Amino acid sequence: QVQLVESGGGLVQPGGSLRISCEASGRTLRGYATGWFRQAPGKEREFVAGYSRSGGYTYYGDSVKGRFTISRDVGQNTVYLQMNNLRPEDTAVYYCAAGSGIITSSIMNYQQYPYWGQGTQVTVSS
């Protein structure tokens, strides 16, 4: 079992930056694909960014490419999402997810992830 806890969400102005974190416990994230997803009210859960199981490859959703960066600290068993040039449409609850059996072609599919955090709210507004 993997437990995931997100932190770092909050209110930020358009054009601002925010870094959110996902700390894992129970198992090391080595060998686990990890992803960030987000969900706004009335919308489908959307893939934001993710790491392959090997940790050697990163992937991004089209709407955040060039603005968001996923990173991880293996020693701290923590994954981060650095969000720059934030827009009002980035407003959502952001979730961290992990799974050990997720192949590359399924990285962006939220239904493939068995482990989820509780989410952290990110609001972009002036």
DSSP file (Angstrom, degrees, kcal/mol; ACC not computed):
  #  RESIDUE AA STRUCTURE BP1 BP2  ACC     N-H-->O    O-->H-N    N-H-->O    O-->H-N    TCO  KAPPA ALPHA  PHI   PSI    X-CA   Y-CA   Z-CA
    1    1 A Q              0   0    0      0, 0.0     2,-0.5     0, 0.0   114,-0.0   0.000 360.0 360.0 360.0 142.3    0.0    0.0    0.0
    2    2 A V        -     0   0    0     24,-0.2     2,-0.5    96,-0.1    24,-0.2  -0.984 360.0-158.1-120.8 128.8    1.1    3.5   -0.8
    3    3 A Q  E     -A   25   0A   0     22,-2.8    22,-2.1    -2,-0.5     2,-0.4  -0.913  10.5-164.7-105.9 135.0   -0.3    6.5    1.1
    4    4 A L  E     -A   24   0A   0    112,-0.5     2,-0.4    -2,-0.5   114,-0.4  -0.964   7.6-173.9-123.3 134.0    0.0    9.9   -0.7
    5    5 A V  E     -A   23   0A   0     18,-2.0    18,-2.6    -2,-0.4     2,-0.2  -0.974   9.3-157.3-130.9 118.9   -0.4   13.3    0.9
    6    6 A E  E     +A   22   0A   0     -2,-0.4     2,-0.3    16,-0.2    16,-0.2  -0.601  18.2 166.1 -90.6 154.1   -0.5   16.5   -1.2
    7    7 A S  E     +A   21   0A   0     14,-2.0    14,-2.8    -2,-0.2   113,-0.1  -0.975  39.7  64.2-155.6 165.1    0.3   19.9    0.2
    8    8 A G        +     0   0    0     -2,-0.3    11,-0.2     1,-0.2   112,-0.0   0.420  60.4 138.0 101.5  -1.0    1.1   23.4   -0.9
    9    9 A G        +     0   0    0     12,-0.1     2,-0.3    85,-0.1    -1,-0.2  -0.187  20.5 120.6 -70.4 170.8   -2.0   24.5   -2.7
   10   10 A G  E     -d  122   0B   0    111,-0.7   113,-2.8   110,-0.1     2,-0.5  -0.991  59.7 -45.3 166.1-165.3   -3.5   27.9   -2.2
   11   11 A L  E     +d  123   0B   0     -2,-0.3     2,-0.3   111,-0.2   113,-0.2  -0.841  52.2 169.5-100.0 130.9   -4.6   31.2   -3.8
   12   12 A V  E     -d  124   0B   0    111,-2.6   113,-2.0    -2,-0.5     3,-0.1  -0.987  32.1-113.4-140.7 149.0   -2.3   32.8   -6.4
   13   13 A Q    >   -     0   0    0     -2,-0.3     3,-2.3   111,-0.2    73,-0.2  -0.444  48.6 -82.8 -78.2 154.1   -2.8   35.7   -8.9
   14   14 A P  T 3  S+     0   0    0      0, 0.0    73,-0.2     0, 0.0    -1,-0.1  -0.299 120.3  26.1 -54.7 137.9   -2.7   35.1  -12.6
   15   15 A G  T 3  S+     0   0    0     71,-3.4    70,-0.6     1,-0.3    72,-0.1   0.300 101.4 117.8  87.8  -8.9    0.9   34.9  -13.9
   16   16 A G    <   -     0   0    0     -3,-2.3    70,-2.4    70,-0.2     2,-0.3  -0.127  57.5-122.1 -83.9-177.4    2.1   33.8  -10.5
   17   17 A S        +     0   0    0     67,-0.2     2,-0.3    68,-0.2    67,-0.2  -0.890  23.2 176.3-128.7 156.6    3.8   30.6   -9.4
   18   18 A L  E     - B   0  83A   0     65,-2.3    65,-3.2    -2,-0.3     2,-0.5  -0.976  15.9-150.5-155.7 144.5    3.1   27.8   -6.9
   19   19 A R  E     - B   0  82A   0     -2,-0.3     2,-0.3    63,-0.2    63,-0.2  -0.985  14.2-168.5-120.4 126.1    4.8   24.5   -6.0
   20   20 A I  E     - B   0  81A   0     61,-2.2    61,-2.5    -2,-0.5     2,-0.3  -0.825   7.9-150.0-110.6 153.9    2.8   21.6   -4.7
   21   21 A S  E     -AB   7  80A   0    -14,-2.8   -14,-2.0    -2,-0.3     2,-0.4  -0.850  11.4-160.2-124.8 155.0    4.1   18.5   -3.1
   22   22 A C  E     -AB   6  79A   0     57,-2.2    57,-2.5    -2,-0.3     2,-0.5  -0.926  12.7-164.6-135.8 109.3    3.1   14.9   -2.8
   23   23 A E  E     -AB   5  78A   0    -18,-2.6   -18,-2.0    -2,-0.4     2,-0.3  -0.826   8.3-154.7 -99.1 129.3    4.8   12.9    0.0
   24   24 A A  E     +A    4   0A   0     53,-2.8     2,-0.3    -2,-0.5   -20,-0.2  -0.760  14.9 174.7-102.9 147.8    4.5    9.1   -0.2
   25   25 A S  E     +A    3   0A   0    -22,-2.1   -22,-2.8    -2,-0.3     2,-0.3  -0.952  55.7  45.0-142.6 163.9    4.7    6.6    2.7
   26   26 A G  S    S+     0   0    0     -2,-0.3     2,-0.3   -24,-0.2   -24,-0.2  -0.230 117.1  24.5  96.8 -45.1    4.2    2.9    3.0
   27   27 A R  S    S-     0   0    0     -2,-0.3     2,-0.1   -24,-0.2   -24,-0.1  -0.982  87.2-102.4-145.6 152.9    6.3    2.1    0.0
   28   28 A T        -     0   0    0     -2,-0.3    -3,-0.1     1,-0.1    46,-0.0  -0.490  26.8-130.1 -70.9 149.8    9.1    3.7   -1.9
   29   29 A L  S >  S+     0   0    0     45,-0.2     3,-2.4    -2,-0.1     2,-0.2   0.485  70.5 121.1 -81.2  -2.1    8.0    5.3   -5.2
   30   30 A R  T 3  S+     0   0    0      1,-0.3    24,-0.1    44,-0.1     3,-0.1  -0.442  82.2  17.0 -60.6 129.4   10.9    3.6   -7.0
   31   31 A G  T 3  S+     0   0    0     22,-1.1     2,-0.4     1,-0.3    -1,-0.3   0.493 105.1 111.9  85.4   1.4    9.3    1.4   -9.7
   32   32 A Y    <   -     0   0    0     -3,-2.4     2,-0.3    21,-0.3    -1,-0.3  -0.913  66.1-132.6-109.2 133.7    6.0    3.3   -9.5
   33   33 A A  E     -E   99   0B   0     66,-2.8    66,-2.0    -2,-0.4     2,-0.4  -0.669  30.4-163.2 -71.7 137.9    4.6    5.6  -12.2
   34   34 A T  E     +EF  98  51B   0     17,-1.1    17,-3.2    -2,-0.3     2,-0.3  -0.974  10.3 178.6-128.9 143.4    3.5    8.8  -10.5
   35   35 A G  E     -EF  97  50B   0     62,-2.6    62,-2.5    -2,-0.4     2,-0.5  -0.974  25.9-137.4-143.7 154.9    1.2   11.4  -11.9
   36   36 A W  E     +EF  96  49B   0     13,-3.6    12,-2.8    -2,-0.3    13,-1.5  -0.957  28.3 175.7-108.5 131.1   -0.5   14.7  -11.1
   37   37 A F  E     -EF  95  47B   0     58,-2.8    58,-3.2    -2,-0.5     2,-0.3  -0.868  10.9-157.2-125.8 162.9   -4.1   15.1  -12.2
   38   38 A R  E     -EF  94  46B   0      8,-2.3     8,-3.3    -2,-0.3     2,-0.4  -0.985   4.6-164.2-141.1 155.1   -6.5   17.9  -11.6
   39   39 A Q  E     -E   93   0B   0     54,-2.1    54,-2.3    -2,-0.3     6,-0.1  -0.954   2.8-164.7-143.5 121.3  -10.3   18.3  -11.5
   40   40 A A    >   -     0   0    0      4,-0.4     3,-2.2    -2,-0.4    52,-0.1  -0.669  47.5 -75.5 -96.0 157.4  -12.3   21.4  -11.8
   41   41 A P  T 3  S+     0   0    0      0, 0.0    -1,-0.1     0, 0.0     3,-0.1  -0.271 118.3   6.7 -55.1 130.3  -16.0   21.5  -10.8
   42   42 A G  T 3  S+     0   0    0      1,-0.3     2,-0.3    -3,-0.1    -3,-0.0   0.534 111.9 104.7  76.8   6.6  -18.2   19.9  -13.5
   43   43 A K  S <  S-     0   0    0     -3,-2.2    -1,-0.3     1,-0.1     2,-0.1  -0.791  74.5 -99.9-119.8 162.7  -15.2   18.7  -15.5
   44   44 A E        -     0   0    0     -2,-0.3    -4,-0.4     1,-0.1     2,-0.3  -0.378  49.4 -91.6 -71.8 153.9  -13.4   15.4  -16.1
   45   45 A R        -     0   0    0     -6,-0.1     2,-0.4    -2,-0.1    -6,-0.2  -0.537  50.5-152.2 -67.3 132.7  -10.3   14.6  -14.2
   46   46 A E  E     -F   38   0B   0     -8,-3.3    -8,-2.3    -2,-0.3     2,-0.2  -0.893  13.0-120.3-118.0 135.6   -7.4   15.8  -16.4
   47   47 A F  E     +F   37   0B   0     -2,-0.4   -10,-0.2    61,-0.2     3,-0.1  -0.543  32.9 170.2 -70.5 135.1   -3.8   14.5  -16.6
   48   48 A V  E     -     0   0B   0    -12,-2.8    13,-2.7     1,-0.4     2,-0.3   0.772  58.0 -26.4-110.4 -55.4   -1.3   17.3  -15.8
   49   49 A A  E     -FG  36  60B   0    -13,-1.5   -13,-3.6    11,-0.3    -1,-0.4  -0.985  59.2-179.9-160.8 156.8    2.1   15.6  -15.5
   50   50 A G  E     -FG  35  59B   0      9,-2.1     9,-2.2    -2,-0.3     2,-0.4  -0.998  21.9-130.5-161.6 161.8    3.7   12.3  -14.7
   51   51 A Y  E     -FG  34  58B   0    -17,-3.2   -17,-1.1    -2,-0.3     7,-0.2  -0.893  30.0-120.2-111.8 144.2    6.8   10.1  -14.3
   52   52 A S    >   -     0   0    0      5,-2.3     3,-0.8    -2,-0.4   -18,-0.2  -0.274  37.1 -99.3 -70.6 169.4    7.4    6.7  -15.9
   53   53 A R  T 3  S+     0   0    0     49,-0.3   -22,-1.1     1,-0.3   -21,-0.3   0.868 126.0  50.9 -59.6 -37.3    7.9    3.7  -13.6
   54   54 A S  T 3  S-     0   0    0    -23,-0.2    -1,-0.3   -24,-0.1   -21,-0.1   0.709 105.5-130.6 -73.2 -18.6   11.7    4.0  -14.2
   55   55 A G  S <  S+     0   0    0     -3,-0.8    -2,-0.1     2,-0.2    -1,-0.1   0.466  81.9 107.3  80.7   0.9   11.6    7.7  -13.3
   56   56 A G  S    S+     0   0    0      1,-0.1     2,-0.4    -5,-0.0    -3,-0.1   0.596  70.4  52.2 -89.5 -10.7   13.6    8.4  -16.5
   57   57 A Y        -     0   0    0     -5,-0.0    -5,-2.3     2,-0.0     2,-0.3  -0.967  61.8-161.5-130.7 143.0   10.8   10.0  -18.5
   58   58 A T  E     -G   51   0B   0     -2,-0.4     2,-0.3    -7,-0.2    -7,-0.2  -0.900   6.1-164.1-120.8 153.8    8.4   12.8  -17.8
   59   59 A Y  E     -G   50   0B   0     -9,-2.2    -9,-2.1    -2,-0.3     2,-0.3  -0.972   2.2-164.4-137.6 148.5    5.1   13.6  -19.5
   60   60 A Y  E     -G   49   0B   0     -2,-0.3   -11,-0.3   -11,-0.2     2,-0.1  -0.974  24.0-114.4-135.9 147.5    2.9   16.6  -19.6
   61   61 A G    >>  -     0   0    0    -13,-2.7     3,-1.5    -2,-0.3     4,-1.0  -0.484  35.9-115.0 -72.3 152.3   -0.6   17.5  -20.6
   62   62 A D  T 34 S+     0   0    0      1,-0.3     3,-0.4     2,-0.2    -1,-0.1   0.842 111.9  58.7 -59.3 -35.4   -0.9   19.9  -23.6
   63   63 A S  T 34 S+     0   0    0      1,-0.2    -1,-0.3     3,-0.0   -15,-0.1   0.639 113.6  36.4 -73.8 -12.4   -2.4   22.7  -21.6
   64   64 A V  T X> S+     0   0    0     -3,-1.5     3,-2.4   -16,-0.2     4,-2.3   0.460  80.2 128.4-118.5  -3.6    0.5   22.9  -19.1
   65   65 A K  T 3< S+     0   0    0     -4,-1.0     4,-0.1    -3,-0.4   -16,-0.0  -0.293  80.9  15.3 -57.6 133.1    3.5   22.2  -21.4
   66   66 A G  T 34 S+     0   0    0      2,-0.4    -1,-0.3     1,-0.1     3,-0.1   0.296 126.1  59.3  86.6 -10.6    6.2   24.9  -21.0
   67   67 A R  T <4 S+     0   0    0     -3,-2.4    17,-1.9     1,-0.2     2,-0.3   0.694  97.4  52.9-117.0 -34.2    4.6   26.2  -17.7
   68   68 A F  E  <  -C   83   0A   0     -4,-2.3    -2,-0.4    15,-0.2     2,-0.4  -0.793  59.4-167.0-108.8 148.3    4.6   23.2  -15.3
   69   69 A T  E     -C   82   0A   0     13,-2.4    13,-3.0    -2,-0.3     2,-0.4  -0.991   7.7-153.2-136.0 127.4    7.5   21.0  -14.3
   70   70 A I  E     +C   81   0A   0     -2,-0.4     2,-0.3    11,-0.2    11,-0.2  -0.794  25.1 161.4 -95.7 141.3    7.3   17.7  -12.4
   71   71 A S  E     -C   80   0A   0      9,-1.8     9,-3.2    -2,-0.4     2,-0.3  -0.937  18.6-151.7-148.3 170.0   10.2   16.6  -10.3
   72   72 A R  E     -C   79   0A   0     -2,-0.3     2,-0.6     7,-0.3     7,-0.2  -0.998  16.0-146.0-149.7 153.2   11.0   14.2   -7.5
   73   73 A D  E  >> -C   78   0A   0      5,-2.9     5,-1.9    -2,-0.3     4,-0.8  -0.936  15.0-168.7-116.5 102.1   13.2   13.7   -4.5
   74   74 A V  T >45S+     0   0    0     -2,-0.6     3,-0.7     1,-0.2   -45,-0.2   0.889  86.1  53.8 -62.1 -39.9   13.8    9.9   -4.3
   75   75 A G  T 345S+     0   0    0      1,-0.3    -1,-0.2    -3,-0.1    -2,-0.0   0.870 115.1  39.8 -62.7 -36.8   15.4   10.2   -0.9
   76   76 A Q  T 345S-     0   0    0     -3,-0.2    -1,-0.3     2,-0.2   -52,-0.2   0.477 104.6-130.8 -89.3  -3.8   12.4   12.1    0.5
   77   77 A N  T <<5 +     0   0    0     -4,-0.8   -53,-2.8    -3,-0.7     2,-0.4   0.906  63.7 134.0  54.0  44.1    9.9    9.9   -1.4
   78   78 A T  E   < -BC  23  73A   0     -5,-1.9    -5,-2.9   -55,-0.2     2,-0.4  -0.963  45.4-157.0-131.2 140.9    8.3   13.1   -2.6
   79   79 A V  E     -BC  22  72A   0    -57,-2.5   -57,-2.2    -2,-0.4     2,-0.3  -0.937  15.6-160.0-115.9 140.9    7.1   14.3   -6.0
   80   80 A Y  E     -BC  21  71A   0     -9,-3.2    -9,-1.8    -2,-0.4     2,-0.4  -0.828  13.5-156.5-119.7 156.0    6.7   18.0   -6.8
   81   81 A L  E     -BC  20  70A   0    -61,-2.5   -61,-2.2    -2,-0.3     2,-0.6  -0.921  10.3-161.5-131.8 109.2    4.8   20.1   -9.3
   82   82 A Q  E     -BC  19  69A   0    -13,-3.0   -13,-2.4    -2,-0.4     2,-0.5  -0.800  10.6-165.5 -89.0 123.2    6.2   23.5  -10.0
   83   83 A M  E     +BC  18  68A   0    -65,-3.2   -65,-2.3    -2,-0.6     2,-0.3  -0.948   9.7 177.4-118.0 118.2    3.5   25.7  -11.7
   84   84 A N        +     0   0    0    -17,-1.9   -67,-0.2    -2,-0.5   -68,-0.2  -0.775  60.3  20.0-116.0 160.8    4.5   28.9  -13.4
   85   85 A N  S    S-     0   0    0    -70,-0.6    -1,-0.2    -2,-0.3   -68,-0.2   0.917  85.1-159.3  49.3  50.5    2.6   31.5  -15.3
   86   86 A L        -     0   0    0    -70,-2.4   -71,-3.4    -3,-0.2   -70,-0.2  -0.268   8.1-158.5 -66.7 147.3   -0.6   30.3  -13.8
   87   87 A R    >   -     0   0    0    -73,-0.2     3,-2.2   -72,-0.1     4,-0.3  -0.843  31.8-109.4-122.2 157.5   -3.9   31.1  -15.4
   88   88 A P  G >  S+     0   0    0      0, 0.0     3,-1.7     0, 0.0    36,-0.4   0.846 117.6  62.9 -55.3 -32.8   -7.5   31.2  -14.1
   89   89 A E  G 3  S+     0   0    0      1,-0.3   -49,-0.0   -49,-0.0    -3,-0.0   0.563  89.0  69.6 -73.2  -5.6   -8.2   28.0  -16.0
   90   90 A D  G <  S+     0   0    0     -3,-2.2    -1,-0.3    34,-0.1     2,-0.2   0.532  70.9 120.2 -82.6  -7.2   -5.6   26.2  -13.9
   91   91 A T    <   +     0   0    0     -3,-1.7     2,-0.3    -4,-0.3    32,-0.2  -0.413  41.0 105.9 -61.5 124.2   -8.0   26.5  -11.0
   92   92 A A  E    S- H   0 122B   0     30,-2.0    30,-2.7    -2,-0.2     2,-0.6  -0.969  76.2 -78.4-177.6 171.3   -8.8   22.9   -9.7
   93   93 A V  E     -EH  39 121B   0    -54,-2.3   -54,-2.1    -2,-0.3     2,-0.5  -0.859  48.3-145.6 -87.5 127.9   -8.2   20.4   -7.1
   94   94 A Y  E     -EH  38 120B   0     26,-3.0    26,-2.0    -2,-0.6     2,-0.4  -0.846  15.5-166.5-102.5 129.7   -4.8   18.8   -7.8
   95   95 A Y  E     -E   37   0B   0    -58,-3.2   -58,-2.8    -2,-0.5     2,-0.4  -0.894  13.1-145.1-117.8 143.6   -4.3   15.1   -7.0
   96   96 A C  E     -E   36   0B   0     -2,-0.4    21,-2.1   -60,-0.2     2,-0.3  -0.846  24.2-178.5-100.1 142.6   -1.2   13.0   -6.8
   97   97 A A  E     -EI  35 116B   0    -62,-2.5   -62,-2.6    -2,-0.4     2,-0.3  -0.974   8.6-172.7-142.3 155.5   -1.5    9.4   -8.0
   98   98 A A  E     +EI  34 115B   0     17,-2.0    17,-1.9    -2,-0.3     2,-0.3  -0.989   6.4 170.9-147.4 154.0    0.8    6.3   -8.2
   99   99 A G  E     -E   33   0B   0    -66,-2.0   -66,-2.8    -2,-0.3     3,-0.4  -0.940  25.1-150.2-163.7 143.4    0.8    2.8   -9.6
  100  100 A S  S    S+     0   0    0     -2,-0.3    -1,-0.1   -68,-0.3    13,-0.1   0.679  94.9  48.6 -90.8 -18.3    3.3    0.1  -10.0
  101  101 A G  S    S+     0   0    0     11,-0.2     2,-0.6   -68,-0.1    -1,-0.2   0.108  76.4 125.8-110.4  24.0    1.9   -1.6  -13.1
  102  102 A I        -     0   0    0     -3,-0.4   -49,-0.3   -69,-0.1     2,-0.1  -0.723  46.6-150.3 -92.1 121.1    1.3    1.4  -15.3
  103  103 A I    >   -     0   0    0     -2,-0.6     3,-2.0     1,-0.1     4,-0.4  -0.431  30.4-101.9 -84.7 164.7    2.8    1.2  -18.8
  104  104 A T  G >  S+     0   0    0      1,-0.3     3,-1.5     2,-0.2     4,-0.3   0.857 119.4  57.2 -55.3 -41.6    3.9    4.2  -20.7
  105  105 A S  G 3  S+     0   0    0      1,-0.3    -1,-0.3     2,-0.1     3,-0.2   0.636 110.0  46.7 -68.5 -11.3    0.9    4.3  -23.0
  106  106 A S  G X  S+     0   0    0     -3,-2.0     3,-1.9     1,-0.1    -1,-0.3   0.339  76.7 105.9-109.9   4.7   -1.4    4.5  -19.9
  107  107 A I  T <  S+     0   0    0     -3,-1.5    -1,-0.1    -4,-0.4    -2,-0.1   0.850  83.6  46.9 -54.0 -37.5    0.5    7.2  -18.0
  108  108 A M  T 3  S+     0   0    0     -4,-0.3     2,-0.8    -3,-0.2    -1,-0.3   0.439  89.4  96.6 -88.3   0.6   -2.2    9.8  -18.8
  109  109 A N    X   -     0   0    0     -3,-1.9     3,-1.9     1,-0.2     4,-0.3  -0.807  57.0-163.3 -97.0 107.7   -5.2    7.6  -17.9
  110  110 A Y  G >  S+     0   0    0     -2,-0.8     3,-1.5     1,-0.3    -1,-0.2   0.776  85.0  69.0 -62.6 -25.5   -6.3    8.3  -14.4
  111  111 A Q  G 3  S+     0   0    0      1,-0.3    -1,-0.3    -3,-0.1    -3,-0.0   0.653  90.8  62.9 -69.3 -12.9   -8.3    5.0  -14.3
  112  112 A Q  G <  S+     0   0    0     -3,-1.9    -1,-0.3    -6,-0.3   -11,-0.2   0.581  83.9  90.5 -85.7 -10.0   -5.0    3.1  -14.3
  113  113 A Y    <   -     0   0    0     -3,-1.5   -14,-0.2    -4,-0.3   -79,-0.0  -0.771  49.2-176.4 -95.4 121.7   -3.8    4.5  -10.9
  114  114 A P        +     0   0    0      0, 0.0     2,-0.5     0, 0.0   -15,-0.2   0.716  67.5  62.9 -86.0 -20.9   -4.8    2.6   -7.8
  115  115 A Y  E     +I   98   0B   0    -17,-1.9   -17,-2.0  -112,-0.0     2,-0.3  -0.907  62.0 171.6-115.5 131.8   -3.3    5.0   -5.2
  116  116 A W  E     -I   97   0B   0     -2,-0.5  -112,-0.5   -19,-0.2   -19,-0.2  -0.967  24.6-134.1-136.5 148.0   -4.5    8.6   -4.8
  117  117 A G        -     0   0    0    -21,-2.1  -112,-0.2    -2,-0.3     3,-0.1  -0.321  36.4-104.1 -86.2-178.7   -4.0   11.4   -2.4
  118  118 A Q        -     0   0    0   -114,-0.4  -113,-0.1     1,-0.2   -23,-0.1   0.624  62.3-117.6 -85.1 -13.4   -6.8   13.5   -0.9
  119  119 A G        -     0   0    0    -23,-0.1     2,-0.4     1,-0.1   -24,-0.2   0.077  15.1-123.2  95.2 153.5   -6.1   16.5   -3.2
  120  120 A T  E     - H   0  94B   0    -26,-2.0   -26,-3.0  -113,-0.1     2,-0.3  -0.999  24.5-121.3-135.8 134.6   -5.0   20.1   -2.7
  121  121 A Q  E     - H   0  93B   0     -2,-0.4  -111,-0.7   -28,-0.2     2,-0.5  -0.577  23.4-171.7 -81.3 131.2   -6.9   23.1   -4.0
  122  122 A V  E     -dH  10  92B   0    -30,-2.7   -30,-2.0    -2,-0.3     2,-0.5  -0.989   4.9-174.7-120.0 122.4   -5.2   25.6   -6.3
  123  123 A T  E     -d   11   0B   0   -113,-2.8  -111,-2.6    -2,-0.5     2,-0.7  -0.973   9.0-166.0-122.0 124.2   -7.1   28.8   -7.1
  124  124 A V  E     +d   12   0B   0     -2,-0.5     2,-0.3   -36,-0.4  -111,-0.2  -0.923  35.4 129.3-111.5 110.4   -5.8   31.3   -9.6
  125  125 A S              0   0    0   -113,-2.0    -2,-0.1    -2,-0.7   -38,-0.0  -0.992 360.0 360.0-160.0 148.6   -7.7   34.6   -9.3
  126  126 A S              0   0    0     -2,-0.3  -113,-0.1  -113,-0.2    -1,-0.1   0.418 360.0 360.0 -93.5 360.0   -7.0   38.3   -9.0
